Amino acid sequence: MKRLLSIAALGLIATTTLIAPAQAQMFAGFGNINQAQARLQQRISAGIRSGRLTRQEAFNLQMKMRRLNSLEAQFRSSGNLSFRERARLNGELSRISNDIALQLNDSDTRYRNRHHRRGF
């Protein structure tokens, strides 16, 4: 009986040590949530500066970032982020990142006539 319990305990320890790194890797794509938010904000700002985002696209993306910040503040108000809250924030970060990529690479630009932008 003792041997069976020992084997079960070893199995539990082995399983736990294998699962923990896998859970940590789930969030490795963005790393720190605040850093990810800063990177997304930089991409939006660069799109505005380059003219690759229209005013409406920039406004919509900024609105999504504000909602994400509000959601994060709501989650953090209870203390540390839970696994589920972190997963939800990472999902929102992924969606916003995809939206930014789509908007940056569509044919809409703030300056349809590039000569106008250069002052010609």
Secondary structure in CASP SS format (residue, H / E / C, confidence):
PFRMAT SS
TARGET T0000
AUTHOR 0000-0000-0000
METHOD secondary structure of the structure
MODEL  1
M C 1.00
K H 1.00
R H 1.00
L H 1.00
L H 1.00
S H 1.00
I H 1.00
A H 1.00
A H 1.00
L H 1.00
G H 1.00
L H 1.00
I H 1.00
A H 1.00
T H 1.00
T H 1.00
T H 1.00
L H 1.00
I H 1.00
A H 1.00
P H 1.00
A H 1.00
Q H 1.00
A H 1.00
Q H 1.00
M H 1.00
F C 1.00
A C 1.00
G C 1.00
F C 1.00
G C 1.00
N C 1.00
I H 1.00
N H 1.00
Q H 1.00
A H 1.00
Q H 1.00
A H 1.00
R H 1.00
L H 1.00
Q H 1.00
Q H 1.00
R H 1.00
I H 1.00
S H 1.00
A H 1.00
G H 1.00
I H 1.00
R H 1.00
S H 1.00
G C 1.00
R C 1.00
L C 1.00
T C 1.00
R H 1.00
Q H 1.00
E H 1.00
A H 1.00
F H 1.00
N H 1.00
L H 1.00
Q H 1.00
M H 1.00
K H 1.00
M H 1.00
R H 1.00
R H 1.00
L H 1.00
N H 1.00
S H 1.00
L H 1.00
E H 1.00
A H 1.00
Q H 1.00
F H 1.00
R H 1.00
S C 1.00
S C 1.00
G C 1.00
N C 1.00
L C 1.00
S C 1.00
F H 1.00
R H 1.00
E H 1.00
R H 1.00
A H 1.00
R H 1.00
L H 1.00
N H 1.00
G H 1.00
E H 1.00
L H 1.00
S H 1.00
R H 1.00
I H 1.00
S H 1.00
N H 1.00
D H 1.00
I H 1.00
A H 1.00
L H 1.00
Q H 1.00
L H 1.00
N H 1.00
D C 1.00
S C 1.00
D C 1.00
T C 1.00
R C 1.00
Y C 1.00
R C 1.00
N C 1.00
R H 1.00
H H 1.00
H H 1.00
R H 1.00
R C 1.00
G C 1.00
F C 1.00
END
